[in-house]
Amino acid sequence: MKLLAFDVGNTSTAVGCFDGEELQAVIRLQTNPDRSIDEYSAILLTSLERRLGRELHFDAAIISSVVPQVVPDIERLIERELAISPLIVGPGIKTGLAIRTKDPSAVGADRIVNAVAAKEIYGYPSVIIDFGTATSFDVLSEKGEYLGGI
């Protein structure tokens, strides 16, 4: 399965192109809530075509974002240009990860995605460190539950 994965951070957006489990390319864009869908489209599609060197085809797309105002435009871009409906990581999404915090809906999409990936790839217990705009630390228990972070 060919997957296009968006990790929208406060400063930059990383777009990973996967063929099965193989990462084929990573595109980095500046996150800009004022950028139009057409601007995102031109930058992203040109970059993808340059990196992948072929007609673009993806079976699925996923968006994880800590900048909610850009999600609708990225969602429309994916639907318009790639004719697929993306999965959006957010409160209430079923990941199989038990979130043991006072307010699970307050856990950011980036932290959920990181925890699910760490659990799948490295097992648990785990400490996950993300060096994004802000450095964060998150913890998975011996049972594989998300306990929170700083």
N, CA, C and O atoms as a GROMACS GRO file, in nm:
protein
  600
    1MET      N    1   0.085  -0.118   0.000
    1MET     CA    2   0.000   0.000   0.000
    1MET      C    3   0.089   0.124   0.000
    1MET      O    4   0.188   0.131   0.072
    2LYS      N    5   0.053   0.220  -0.081
    2LYS     CA    6   0.126   0.347  -0.088
    2LYS      C    7   0.055   0.449   0.000
    2LYS      O    8  -0.064   0.478  -0.019
    3LEU      N    9   0.130   0.502   0.096
    3LEU     CA   10   0.074   0.592   0.196
    3LEU      C   11   0.145   0.726   0.192
    3LEU      O   12   0.267   0.733   0.180
    4LEU      N   13   0.066   0.832   0.202
    4LEU     CA   14   0.118   0.968   0.214
    4LEU      C   15   0.084   1.014   0.356
    4LEU      O   16  -0.033   1.026   0.391
    5ALA      N   17   0.188   1.040   0.438
    5ALA     CA   18   0.168   1.073   0.579
    5ALA      C   19   0.213   1.216   0.606
    5ALA      O   20   0.327   1.252   0.580
    6PHE      N   21   0.122   1.297   0.659
    6PHE     CA   22   0.150   1.437   0.692
    6PHE      C   23   0.168   1.452   0.842
    6PHE      O   24   0.081   1.411   0.920
    7ASP      N   25   0.280   1.510   0.883
    7ASP     CA   26   0.306   1.544   1.023
    7ASP      C   27   0.319   1.696   1.029
    7ASP      O   28   0.425   1.752   1.002
    8VAL      N   29   0.209   1.762   1.065
    8VAL     CA   30   0.204   1.908   1.064
    8VAL      C   31   0.242   1.959   1.202
    8VAL      O   32   0.167   1.943   1.299
    9GLY      N   33   0.359   2.022   1.210
    9GLY     CA   34   0.405   2.081   1.334
    9GLY      C   35   0.389   2.232   1.332
    9GLY      O   36   0.348   2.289   1.231
   10ASN      N   37   0.422   2.295   1.443
   10ASN     CA   38   0.408   2.441   1.452
   10ASN      C   39   0.498   2.515   1.354
   10ASN      O   40   0.460   2.619   1.301
   11THR      N   41   0.618   2.462   1.329
   11THR     CA   42   0.715   2.529   1.243
   11THR      C   43   0.721   2.469   1.104
   11THR      O   44   0.724   2.540   1.004
   12SER      N   45   0.722   2.336   1.098
   12SER     CA   46   0.735   2.270   0.968
   12SER      C   47   0.639   2.152   0.956
   12SER      O   48   0.591   2.098   1.055
   13THR      N   49   0.615   2.116   0.831
   13THR     CA   50   0.531   2.001   0.798
   13THR      C   51   0.619   1.901   0.726
   13THR      O   52   0.684   1.933   0.626
   14ALA      N   53   0.620   1.778   0.776
   14ALA     CA   54   0.693   1.670   0.710
   14ALA      C   55   0.591   1.582   0.640
   14ALA      O   56   0.490   1.544   0.698
   15VAL      N   57   0.620   1.548   0.515
   15VAL     CA   58   0.532   1.461   0.438
   15VAL      C   59   0.614   1.338   0.400
   15VAL      O   60   0.712   1.348   0.326
   16GLY      N   61   0.574   1.223   0.451
   16GLY     CA   62   0.644   1.099   0.422
   16GLY      C   63   0.568   1.018   0.319
   16GLY      O   64   0.446   1.006   0.326
   17CYS      N   65   0.642   0.964   0.222
   17CYS     CA   66   0.584   0.880   0.117
   17CYS      C   67   0.630   0.737   0.141
   17CYS      O   68   0.750   0.708   0.135
   18PHE      N   69   0.536   0.649   0.168
   18PHE     CA   70   0.568   0.510   0.199
   18PHE      C   71   0.515   0.418   0.091
   18PHE      O   72   0.407   0.439   0.036
   19ASP      N   73   0.592   0.314   0.062
   19ASP     CA   74   0.546   0.202  -0.019
   19ASP      C   75   0.558   0.082   0.073
   19ASP      O   76   0.667   0.030   0.094
   20GLY      N   77   0.445   0.039   0.129
   20GLY     CA   78   0.449  -0.062   0.234
   20GLY      C   79   0.518   0.000   0.355
   20GLY      O   80   0.480   0.109   0.400
   21GLU      N   81   0.618  -0.068   0.408
   21GLU     CA   82   0.692  -0.015   0.524
   21GLU      C   83   0.814   0.066   0.482
   21GLU      O   84   0.883   0.120   0.568
   22GLU      N   85   0.841   0.075   0.352
   22GLU     CA   86   0.959   0.146   0.304
   22GLU      C   87   0.930   0.294   0.283
   22GLU      O   88   0.841   0.331   0.206
   23LEU      N   89   1.007   0.377   0.352
   23LEU     CA   90   0.997   0.521   0.333
   23LEU      C   91   1.072   0.557   0.206
   23LEU      O   92   1.193   0.537   0.197
   24GLN      N   93   1.000   0.611   0.107
   24GLN     CA   94   1.060   0.642  -0.022
   24GLN      C   95   1.108   0.786  -0.033
   24GLN      O   96   1.205   0.814  -0.103
   25ALA      N   97   1.041   0.877   0.037
   25ALA     CA   98   1.080   1.018   0.028
   25ALA      C   99   1.020   1.094   0.145
   25ALA      O  100   0.916   1.056   0.200
   26VAL      N  101   1.087   1.202   0.182
   26VAL     CA  102   1.036   1.295   0.283
   26VAL      C  103   1.044   1.435   0.224
   26VAL      O  104   1.148   1.477   0.174
   27ILE      N  105   0.934   1.506   0.230
   27ILE     CA  106   0.926   1.644   0.184
   27ILE      C  107   0.903   1.730   0.309
   27ILE      O  108   0.819   1.697   0.392
   28ARG      N  109   0.977   1.838   0.321
   28ARG     CA  110   0.956   1.930   0.434
   28ARG      C  111   0.910   2.066   0.380
   28ARG      O  112   0.968   2.122   0.288
   29LEU      N  113   0.802   2.115   0.441
   29LEU     CA  114   0.745   2.244   0.405
   29LEU      C  115   0.734   2.330   0.530
   29LEU      O  116   0.721   2.277   0.641
   30GLN      N  117   0.740   2.458   0.514
   30GLN     CA  118   0.714   2.548   0.626
   30GLN      C  119   0.563   2.544   0.653
   30GLN      O  120   0.483   2.556   0.561
   31THR      N  121   0.526   2.526   0.779
   31THR     CA  122   0.384   2.531   0.816
   31THR      C  123   0.341   2.677   0.815
   31THR      O  124   0.400   2.762   0.884
   32ASN      N  125   0.238   2.706   0.736
   32ASN     CA  126   0.192   2.843   0.723
   32ASN      C  127   0.039   2.843   0.711
   32ASN      O  128  -0.014   2.812   0.604
   33PRO      N  129  -0.032   2.877   0.820
   33PRO     CA  130  -0.178   2.878   0.815
   33PRO      C  131  -0.237   2.972   0.711
   33PRO      O  132  -0.352   2.957   0.672
   34ASP      N  133  -0.158   3.070   0.665
   34ASP     CA  134  -0.207   3.165   0.566
   34ASP      C  135  -0.188   3.117   0.422
   34ASP      O  136  -0.236   3.181   0.329
   35ARG      N  137  -0.118   3.006   0.404
   35ARG     CA  138  -0.092   2.954   0.269
   35ARG      C  139  -0.223   2.895   0.213
   35ARG      O  140  -0.297   2.827   0.284
   36SER      N  141  -0.248   2.923   0.088
   36SER     CA  142  -0.371   2.873   0.025
   36SER      C  143  -0.355   2.727  -0.016
   36SER      O  144  -0.244   2.674  -0.024
   37ILE      N  145  -0.468   2.664  -0.042
   37ILE     CA  146  -0.466   2.525  -0.089
   37ILE      C  147  -0.389   2.515  -0.220
   37ILE      O  148  -0.319   2.416  -0.243
   38ASP      N  149  -0.401   2.614  -0.306
   38ASP     CA  150  -0.329   2.611  -0.434
   38ASP      C  151  -0.178   2.622  -0.413
   38ASP      O  152  -0.101   2.557  -0.484
   39GLU      N  153  -0.137   2.702  -0.317
   39GLU     CA  154   0.007   2.712  -0.287
   39GLU      C  155   0.059   2.580  -0.232
   39GLU      O  156   0.163   2.531  -0.276
   40TYR      N  157  -0.013   2.522  -0.135
   40TYR     CA  158   0.027   2.391  -0.082
   40TYR      C  159   0.034   2.288  -0.194
   40TYR      O  160   0.130   2.211  -0.202
   41SER      N  161  -0.066   2.289  -0.279
   41SER     CA  162  -0.072   2.193  -0.389
   41SER      C  163   0.048   2.206  -0.481
   41SER      O  164   0.112   2.107  -0.513
   42ALA      N  165   0.078   2.328  -0.524
   42ALA     CA  166   0.191   2.350  -0.616
   42ALA      C  167   0.323   2.306  -0.554
   42ALA      O  168   0.402   2.238  -0.618
   43ILE      N  169   0.346   2.346  -0.430
   43ILE     CA  170   0.472   2.311  -0.363
   43ILE      C  171   0.482   2.160  -0.343
   43ILE      O  172   0.584   2.099  -0.375
   44LEU      N  173   0.377   2.101  -0.289
   44LEU     CA  174   0.381   1.959  -0.256
   44LEU      C  175   0.390   1.871  -0.381
   44LEU      O  176   0.476   1.783  -0.387
   45LEU      N  177   0.304   1.894  -0.478
   45LEU     CA  178   0.304   1.808  -0.597
   45LEU      C  179   0.435   1.820  -0.675
   45LEU      O  180   0.486   1.719  -0.724
   46THR      N  181   0.487   1.940  -0.688
   46THR     CA  182   0.616   1.958  -0.757
   46THR      C  183   0.726   1.883  -0.683
   46THR      O  184   0.808   1.816  -0.745
   47SER      N  185   0.729   1.896  -0.551
   47SER     CA  186   0.831   1.828  -0.471
   47SER      C  187   0.818   1.676  -0.479
   47SER      O  188   0.918   1.606  -0.492
   48LEU      N  189   0.695   1.626  -0.472
   48LEU     CA  190   0.673   1.482  -0.481
   48LEU      C  191   0.715   1.427  -0.617
   48LEU      O  192   0.782   1.324  -0.624
   49GLU      N  193   0.676   1.496  -0.723
   49GLU     CA  194   0.713   1.450  -0.857
   49GLU      C  195   0.865   1.453  -0.876
   49GLU      O  196   0.921   1.363  -0.938
   50ARG      N  197   0.930   1.554  -0.822
   50ARG     CA  198   1.076   1.564  -0.833
   50ARG      C  199   1.143   1.449  -0.755
   50ARG      O  200   1.240   1.390  -0.804
   51ARG      N  201   1.094   1.418  -0.637
   51ARG     CA  202   1.155   1.314  -0.554
   51ARG      C  203   1.123   1.173  -0.601
   51ARG      O  204   1.210   1.086  -0.602
   52LEU      N  205   0.998   1.152  -0.641
   52LEU     CA  206   0.956   1.017  -0.678
   52LEU      C  207   0.973   0.991  -0.827
   52LEU      O  208   0.982   0.875  -0.868
   53GLY      N  209   0.978   1.096  -0.907
   53GLY     CA  210   1.006   1.083  -1.050
   53GLY      C  211   0.907   1.001  -1.129
   53GLY      O  212   0.945   0.938  -1.228
   54ARG      N  213   0.784   1.001  -1.090
   54ARG     CA  214   0.683   0.925  -1.164
   54ARG      C  215   0.544   0.980  -1.134
   54ARG      O  216   0.527   1.070  -1.051
   55GLU      N  217   0.447   0.926  -1.202
   55GLU     CA  218   0.309   0.967  -1.177
   55GLU      C  219   0.273   0.936  -1.032
   55GLU      O  220   0.305   0.829  -0.981
   56LEU      N  221   0.208   1.030  -0.967
   56LEU     CA  222   0.176   1.014  -0.826
   56LEU      C  223   0.051   0.930  -0.807
   56LEU      O  224  -0.055   0.959  -0.863
   57HIS      N  225   0.064   0.826  -0.727
   57HIS     CA  226  -0.050   0.742  -0.691
   57HIS      C  227  -0.032   0.698  -0.546
   57HIS      O  228   0.072   0.643  -0.510
   58PHE      N  229  -0.132   0.724  -0.465
   58PHE     CA  230  -0.130   0.680  -0.326
   58PHE      C  231  -0.263   0.612  -0.297
   58PHE      O  232  -0.367   0.652  -0.348
   59ASP      N  233  -0.257   0.508  -0.213
   59ASP     CA  234  -0.377   0.434  -0.174
   59ASP      C  235  -0.443   0.495  -0.052
   59ASP      O  236  -0.564   0.480  -0.031
   60ALA      N  237  -0.363   0.563   0.031
   60ALA     CA  238  -0.415   0.617   0.156
   60ALA      C  239  -0.332   0.738   0.197
   60ALA      O  240  -0.219   0.756   0.153
   61ALA      N  241  -0.393   0.819   0.283
   61ALA     CA  242  -0.324   0.935   0.339
   61ALA      C  243  -0.368   0.953   0.483
   61ALA      O  244  -0.481   0.919   0.520
   62ILE      N  245  -0.278   1.006   0.563
   62ILE     CA  246  -0.308   1.032   0.704
   62ILE      C  247  -0.251   1.169   0.740
   62ILE      O  248  -0.144   1.208   0.693
   63ILE      N  249  -0.325   1.242   0.824
   63ILE     CA  250  -0.282   1.374   0.868
   63ILE      C  251  -0.278   1.377   1.020
   63ILE      O  252  -0.377   1.348   1.086
   64SER      N  253  -0.162   1.411   1.074
   64SER     CA  254  -0.145   1.437   1.216
   64SER      C  255  -0.103   1.583   1.226
   64SER      O  256  -0.003   1.623   1.166
   65SER      N  257  -0.178   1.662   1.302
   65SER     CA  258  -0.149   1.806   1.304
   65SER      C  259  -0.166   1.866   1.443
   65SER      O  260  -0.261   1.834   1.514
   66VAL      N  261  -0.072   1.953   1.479
   66VAL     CA  262  -0.087   2.034   1.600
   66VAL      C  263  -0.128   2.177   1.562
   66VAL      O  264  -0.133   2.266   1.648
   67VAL      N  265  -0.156   2.198   1.435
   67VAL     CA  266  -0.201   2.328   1.384
   67VAL      C  267  -0.336   2.303   1.315
   67VAL      O  268  -0.341   2.288   1.193
   68PRO      N  269  -0.444   2.299   1.393
   68PRO     CA  270  -0.574   2.259   1.338
   68PRO      C  271  -0.623   2.342   1.220
   68PRO      O  272  -0.696   2.290   1.135
   69GLN      N  273  -0.586   2.469   1.213
   69GLN     CA  274  -0.639   2.554   1.106
   69GLN      C  275  -0.588   2.515   0.968
   69GLN      O  276  -0.647   2.557   0.869
   70VAL      N  277  -0.479   2.437   0.957
   70VAL     CA  278  -0.431   2.397   0.824
   70VAL      C  279  -0.491   2.265   0.778
   70VAL      O  280  -0.482   2.231   0.660
   71VAL      N  281  -0.552   2.190   0.869
   71VAL     CA  282  -0.604   2.057   0.834
   71VAL      C  283  -0.708   2.060   0.723
   71VAL      O  284  -0.698   1.980   0.630
   72PRO      N  285  -0.808   2.149   0.726
   72PRO     CA  286  -0.907   2.148   0.617
   72PRO      C  287  -0.846   2.167   0.478
   72PRO      O  288  -0.889   2.102   0.383
   73ASP      N  289  -0.748   2.256   0.466
   73ASP     CA  290  -0.685   2.277   0.334
   73ASP      C  291  -0.605   2.156   0.290
   73ASP      O  292  -0.610   2.118   0.174
   74ILE      N  293  -0.532   2.095   0.382
   74ILE     CA  294  -0.454   1.975   0.346
   74ILE      C  295  -0.550   1.861   0.310
   74ILE      O  296  -0.524   1.787   0.215
   75GLU      N  297  -0.657   1.848   0.384
   75GLU     CA  298  -0.757   1.746   0.354
   75GLU      C  299  -0.816   1.768   0.214
   75GLU      O  300  -0.828   1.673   0.137
   76ARG      N  301  -0.853   1.891   0.182
   76ARG     CA  302  -0.908   1.920   0.049
   76ARG      C  303  -0.805   1.897  -0.061
   76ARG      O  304  -0.839   1.847  -0.168
   77LEU      N  305  -0.680   1.933  -0.035
   77LEU     CA  306  -0.573   1.911  -0.132
   77LEU      C  307  -0.562   1.762  -0.165
   77LEU      O  308  -0.556   1.725  -0.282
   78ILE      N  309  -0.560   1.678  -0.063
   78ILE     CA  310  -0.548   1.533  -0.084
   78ILE      C  311  -0.669   1.481  -0.161
   78ILE      O  312  -0.654   1.402  -0.254
   79GLU      N  313  -0.788   1.525  -0.123
   79GLU     CA  314  -0.909   1.480  -0.192
   79GLU      C  315  -0.910   1.526  -0.338
   79GLU      O  316  -0.946   1.450  -0.427
   80ARG      N  317  -0.871   1.650  -0.360
   80ARG     CA  318  -0.876   1.709  -0.495
   80ARG      C  319  -0.767   1.652  -0.586
   80ARG      O  320  -0.796   1.614  -0.700
   81GLU      N  321  -0.645   1.645  -0.538
   81GLU     CA  322  -0.532   1.608  -0.623
   81GLU      C  323  -0.506   1.458  -0.630
   81GLU      O  324  -0.456   1.408  -0.731
   82LEU      N  325  -0.540   1.385  -0.524
   82LEU     CA  326  -0.508   1.242  -0.521
   82LEU      C  327  -0.632   1.153  -0.518
   82LEU      O  328  -0.621   1.031  -0.524
   83ALA      N  329  -0.750   1.214  -0.509
   83ALA     CA  330  -0.877   1.142  -0.511
   83ALA      C  331  -0.888   1.037  -0.402
   83ALA      O  332  -0.942   0.928  -0.424
   84ILE      N  333  -0.835   1.069  -0.284
   84ILE     CA  334  -0.852   0.982  -0.168
   84ILE      C  335  -0.893   1.067  -0.048
   84ILE      O  336  -0.865   1.187  -0.044
   85SER      N  337  -0.959   1.004   0.046
   85SER     CA  338  -1.003   1.074   0.166
   85SER      C  339  -0.907   1.040   0.280
   85SER      O  340  -0.895   0.923   0.317
   86PRO      N  341  -0.838   1.139   0.336
   86PRO     CA  342  -0.738   1.109   0.438
   86PRO      C  343  -0.798   1.076   0.575
   86PRO      O  344  -0.907   1.122   0.609
   87LEU      N  345  -0.726   0.997   0.651
   87LEU     CA  346  -0.757   0.972   0.791
   87LEU      C  347  -0.695   1.087   0.869
   87LEU      O  348  -0.578   1.121   0.849
   88ILE      N  349  -0.772   1.147   0.957
   88ILE     CA  350  -0.721   1.258   1.037
   88ILE      C  351  -0.708   1.213   1.182
   88ILE      O  352  -0.806   1.171   1.243
   89VAL      N  353  -0.586   1.221   1.235
   89VAL     CA  354  -0.562   1.181   1.374
   89VAL      C  355  -0.612   1.293   1.464
   89VAL      O  356  -0.573   1.408   1.449
   90GLY      N  357  -0.697   1.256   1.559
   90GLY     CA  358  -0.751   1.355   1.651
   90GLY      C  359  -0.824   1.287   1.764
   90GLY      O  360  -0.826   1.164   1.771
   91PRO      N  361  -0.884   1.365   1.854
   91PRO     CA  362  -0.956   1.307   1.966
   91PRO      C  363  -1.062   1.208   1.920
   91PRO      O  364  -1.138   1.235   1.827
   92GLY      N  365  -1.066   1.094   1.987
   92GLY     CA  366  -1.165   0.992   1.956
   92GLY      C  367  -1.123   0.890   1.853
   92GLY      O  368  -1.193   0.790   1.834
   93ILE      N  369  -1.010   0.911   1.785
   93ILE     CA  370  -0.965   0.814   1.685
   93ILE      C  371  -0.927   0.684   1.755
   93ILE      O  372  -0.865   0.686   1.862
   94LYS      N  373  -0.962   0.573   1.696
   94LYS     CA  374  -0.932   0.442   1.753
   94LYS      C  375  -0.797   0.394   1.702
   94LYS      O  376  -0.782   0.361   1.584
   95THR      N  377  -0.699   0.391   1.792
   95THR     CA  378  -0.563   0.349   1.755
   95THR      C  379  -0.523   0.219   1.823
   95THR      O  380  -0.420   0.160   1.788
   96GLY      N  381  -0.602   0.175   1.920
   96GLY     CA  382  -0.562   0.059   2.000
   96GLY      C  383  -0.473   0.098   2.116
   96GLY      O  384  -0.429   0.011   2.192
   97LEU      N  385  -0.444   0.226   2.130
   97LEU     CA  386  -0.359   0.275   2.238
   97LEU      C  387  -0.447   0.326   2.352
   97LEU      O  388  -0.527   0.417   2.333
   98ALA      N  389  -0.431   0.266   2.470
   98ALA     CA  390  -0.503   0.314   2.588
   98ALA      C  391  -0.434   0.440   2.637
   98ALA      O  392  -0.313   0.440   2.662
   99ILE      N  393  -0.510   0.548   2.652
   99ILE     CA  394  -0.454   0.675   2.697
   99ILE      C  395  -0.499   0.697   2.841
   99ILE      O  396  -0.617   0.719   2.868
  100ARG      N  397  -0.404   0.691   2.932
  100ARG     CA  398  -0.431   0.699   3.076
  100ARG      C  399  -0.390   0.836   3.131
  100ARG      O  400  -0.299   0.847   3.213
  101THR      N  401  -0.459   0.938   3.084
  101THR     CA  402  -0.437   1.073   3.134
  101THR      C  403  -0.570   1.128   3.185
  101THR      O  404  -0.675   1.070   3.157
  102LYS      N  405  -0.566   1.238   3.259
  102LYS     CA  406  -0.689   1.297   3.312
  102LYS      C  407  -0.784   1.339   3.200
  102LYS      O  408  -0.905   1.325   3.212
  103ASP      N  409  -0.728   1.390   3.090
  103ASP     CA  410  -0.809   1.436   2.978
  103ASP      C  411  -0.751   1.383   2.847
  103ASP      O  412  -0.673   1.453   2.782
  104PRO      N  413  -0.787   1.261   2.808
  104PRO     CA  414  -0.731   1.202   2.686
  104PRO      C  415  -0.751   1.288   2.561
  104PRO      O  416  -0.670   1.284   2.469
  105SER      N  417  -0.859   1.366   2.556
  105SER     CA  418  -0.885   1.449   2.438
  105SER      C  419  -0.785   1.563   2.425
  105SER      O  420  -0.775   1.626   2.319
  106ALA      N  421  -0.709   1.591   2.532
  106ALA     CA  422  -0.611   1.699   2.528
  106ALA      C  423  -0.474   1.652   2.479
  106ALA      O  424  -0.384   1.734   2.460
  107VAL      N  425  -0.458   1.522   2.458
  107VAL     CA  426  -0.330   1.469   2.410
  107VAL      C  427  -0.318   1.501   2.261
  107VAL      O  428  -0.406   1.467   2.183
  108GLY      N  429  -0.210   1.567   2.223
  108GLY     CA  430  -0.190   1.609   2.084
  108GLY      C  431  -0.176   1.493   1.988
  108GLY      O  432  -0.128   1.386   2.023
  109ALA      N  433  -0.218   1.517   1.864
  109ALA     CA  434  -0.209   1.415   1.760
  109ALA      C  435  -0.066   1.368   1.740
  109ALA      O  436  -0.042   1.249   1.716
  110ASP      N  437   0.031   1.460   1.751
  110ASP     CA  438   0.171   1.422   1.734
  110ASP      C  439   0.215   1.322   1.840
  110ASP      O  440   0.289   1.229   1.810
  111ARG      N  441   0.170   1.341   1.962
  111ARG     CA  442   0.206   1.250   2.071
  111ARG      C  443   0.140   1.114   2.054
  111ARG      O  444   0.200   1.011   2.084
  112ILE      N  445   0.016   1.114   2.007
  112ILE     CA  446  -0.053   0.986   1.983
  112ILE      C  447   0.019   0.907   1.875
  112ILE      O  448   0.046   0.788   1.893
  113VAL      N  449   0.050   0.972   1.764
  113VAL     CA  450   0.118   0.904   1.654
  113VAL      C  451   0.254   0.853   1.699
  113VAL      O  452   0.291   0.739   1.668
  114ASN      N  453   0.330   0.934   1.773
  114ASN     CA  454   0.460   0.891   1.822
  114ASN      C  455   0.447   0.768   1.912
  114ASN      O  456   0.525   0.674   1.900
  115ALA      N  457   0.349   0.770   2.002
  115ALA     CA  458   0.330   0.659   2.096
  115ALA      C  459   0.289   0.531   2.024
  115ALA      O  460   0.339   0.424   2.056
  116VAL      N  461   0.198   0.542   1.929
  116VAL     CA  462   0.156   0.424   1.852
  116VAL      C  463   0.274   0.366   1.775
  116VAL      O  464   0.293   0.244   1.773
  117ALA      N  465   0.353   0.452   1.712
  117ALA     CA  466   0.471   0.405   1.637
  117ALA      C  467   0.573   0.340   1.730
  117ALA      O  468   0.626   0.234   1.698
  118ALA      N  469   0.601   0.403   1.844
  118ALA     CA  470   0.698   0.346   1.937
  118ALA      C  471   0.652   0.210   1.988
  118ALA      O  472   0.731   0.117   1.998
  119LYS      N  473   0.524   0.199   2.020
  119LYS     CA  474   0.469   0.073   2.069
  119LYS      C  475   0.483  -0.036   1.963
  119LYS      O  476   0.521  -0.149   1.994
  120GLU      N  477   0.453  -0.002   1.839
  120GLU     CA  478   0.459  -0.099   1.729
  120GLU      C  479   0.603  -0.138   1.694
  120GLU      O  480   0.632  -0.255   1.673
  121ILE      N  481   0.692  -0.040   1.687
  121ILE     CA  482   0.828  -0.065   1.639
  121ILE      C  483   0.921  -0.112   1.750
  121ILE      O  484   1.000  -0.204   1.729
  122TYR      N  485   0.913  -0.049   1.867
  122TYR     CA  486   1.012  -0.075   1.973
  122TYR      C  487   0.956  -0.151   2.092
  122TYR      O  488   1.033  -0.202   2.174
  123GLY      N  489   0.825  -0.159   2.104
  123GLY     CA  490   0.766  -0.226   2.219
  123GLY      C  491   0.754  -0.132   2.338
  123GLY      O  492   0.765  -0.010   2.324
  124TYR      N  493   0.731  -0.191   2.453
  124TYR     CA  494   0.708  -0.112   2.574
  124TYR      C  495   0.756  -0.190   2.694
  124TYR      O  496   0.763  -0.313   2.689
  125PRO      N  497   0.790  -0.121   2.803
  125PRO     CA  498   0.777   0.023   2.827
  125PRO      C  499   0.872   0.103   2.739
  125PRO      O  500   0.975   0.052   2.694
  126SER      N  501   0.836   0.228   2.716
  126SER     CA  502   0.918   0.316   2.632
  126SER      C  503   0.908   0.460   2.680
  126SER      O  504   0.808   0.502   2.737
  127VAL      N  505   1.015   0.534   2.654
  127VAL     CA  506   1.014   0.680   2.666
  127VAL      C  507   1.035   0.731   2.524
  127VAL      O  508   1.131   0.693   2.458
  128ILE      N  509   0.946   0.817   2.479
  128ILE     CA  510   0.951   0.871   2.343
  128ILE      C  511   0.995   1.017   2.353
  128ILE      O  512   0.935   1.095   2.426
  129ILE      N  513   1.100   1.052   2.280
  129ILE     CA  514   1.149   1.190   2.279
  129ILE      C  515   1.132   1.245   2.138
  129ILE      O  516   1.179   1.186   2.041
  130ASP      N  517   1.064   1.359   2.128
  130ASP     CA  518   1.039   1.424   2.000
  130ASP      C  519   1.107   1.561   2.001
  130ASP      O  520   1.073   1.648   2.081
  131PHE      N  521   1.204   1.578   1.911
  131PHE     CA  522   1.276   1.704   1.900
  131PHE      C  523   1.212   1.791   1.793
  131PHE      O  524   1.272   1.816   1.689
  132GLY      N  525   1.090   1.837   1.819
  132GLY     CA  526   1.021   1.926   1.726
  132GLY      C  527   1.047   2.070   1.763
  132GLY      O  528   1.152   2.102   1.818
  133THR      N  529   0.951   2.158   1.734
  133THR     CA  530   0.964   2.297   1.775
  133THR      C  531   0.988   2.304   1.926
  133THR      O  532   1.070   2.383   1.973
  134ALA      N  533   0.916   2.220   2.000
  134ALA     CA  534   0.941   2.202   2.143
  134ALA      C  535   0.981   2.056   2.162
  134ALA      O  536   0.925   1.967   2.097
  135THR      N  537   1.075   2.030   2.250
  135THR     CA  538   1.114   1.892   2.280
  135THR      C  539   1.013   1.835   2.378
  135THR      O  540   0.984   1.896   2.481
  136SER      N  541   0.960   1.717   2.346
  136SER     CA  542   0.863   1.653   2.434
  136SER      C  543   0.910   1.513   2.472
  136SER      O  544   0.982   1.448   2.396
  137PHE      N  545   0.868   1.470   2.590
  137PHE     CA  546   0.896   1.336   2.640
  137PHE      C  547   0.762   1.272   2.673
  137PHE      O  548   0.679   1.333   2.741
  138ASP      N  549   0.739   1.150   2.626
  138ASP     CA  550   0.617   1.077   2.655
  138ASP      C  551   0.653   0.938   2.702
  138ASP      O  552   0.760   0.886   2.671
  139VAL      N  553   0.561   0.876   2.778
  139VAL     CA  554   0.590   0.747   2.841
  139VAL      C  555   0.481   0.645   2.808
  139VAL      O  556   0.362   0.674   2.815
  140LEU      N  557   0.527   0.524   2.771
  140LEU     CA  558   0.440   0.408   2.758
  140LEU      C  559   0.470   0.315   2.876
  140LEU      O  560   0.586   0.289   2.907
  141SER      N  561   0.366   0.267   2.941
  141SER     CA  562   0.382   0.180   3.057
  141SER      C  563   0.424   0.039   3.016
  141SER      O  564   0.436   0.008   2.897
  142GLU      N  565   0.447  -0.044   3.116
  142GLU     CA  566   0.481  -0.185   3.091
  142GLU      C  567   0.365  -0.259   3.023
  142GLU      O  568   0.385  -0.365   2.964
  143LYS      N  569   0.244  -0.202   3.031
  143LYS     CA  570   0.128  -0.260   2.966
  143LYS      C  571   0.104  -0.199   2.828
  143LYS      O  572   0.009  -0.236   2.759
  144GLY      N  573   0.190  -0.105   2.787
  144GLY     CA  574   0.174  -0.040   2.657
  144GLY      C  575   0.073   0.072   2.658
  144GLY      O  576   0.022   0.110   2.552
  145GLU      N  577   0.042   0.126   2.775
  145GLU     CA  578  -0.054   0.235   2.787
  145GLU      C  579   0.020   0.369   2.784
  145GLU      O  580   0.131   0.381   2.835
  146TYR      N  581  -0.044   0.468   2.723
  146TYR     CA  582   0.014   0.602   2.721
  146TYR      C  583  -0.015   0.668   2.855
  146TYR      O  584  -0.130   0.683   2.894
  147LEU      N  585   0.093   0.706   2.927
  147LEU     CA  586   0.077   0.763   3.060
  147LEU      C  587   0.086   0.915   3.063
  147LEU      O  588   0.052   0.977   3.164
  148GLY      N  589   0.131   0.975   2.954
  148GLY     CA  590   0.143   1.120   2.948
  148GLY      C  591   0.286   1.162   2.921
  148GLY      O  592   0.372   1.079   2.889
  149GLY      N  593   0.310   1.290   2.932
  149GLY     CA  594   0.443   1.341   2.904
  149GLY      C  595   0.456   1.487   2.940
  149GLY      O  596   0.365   1.549   2.996
  150ILE      N  597   0.574   1.539   2.908
  150ILE     CA  598   0.602   1.681   2.932
  150ILE      C  599   0.662   1.741   2.807
  150ILE      O  600   0.694   1.860   2.805
   0.00000   0.00000   0.00000
